[in-house]
Amino acid sequence: MVLPDVKKIVDNYRNADEFCREFYGYDKDSRKWTNIFIRGHQWMYDTKSMAALLKEVGFGKVKIEQYRKGACPDIESLDLENYQKLSLFIEAKV
């Protein structure tokens, strides 16, 4: 699984304009959408909270991974480069 990592997003905070560009994906200076990565998510997780949730719902083996690392086949085509900076990468098995 690859999803936004709220800890990375908060740790990456430099100023309000840059935060809003990353979080909402809208660059107010150029008046265009730059990224819709986070906008569709209904809740935010960090690695600890997502791992706990996966275990709670029955996944026995949960492993925090890094960008383009892990056992998932075709990982190079699945882990998109633009998600590297602000995402968490996690694998789970029953």
Buried (B, 14 or more C-beta within 10 A) or exposed (E): BBBBBBBBBEEBEEEEEEBEBBBBBBBEEEEEEEBEBBEEEEEBBBBEBBBEBBEEEEBEEBEEBEBBEBEBEEBEEEBEEEBEEBBBBBBBEE
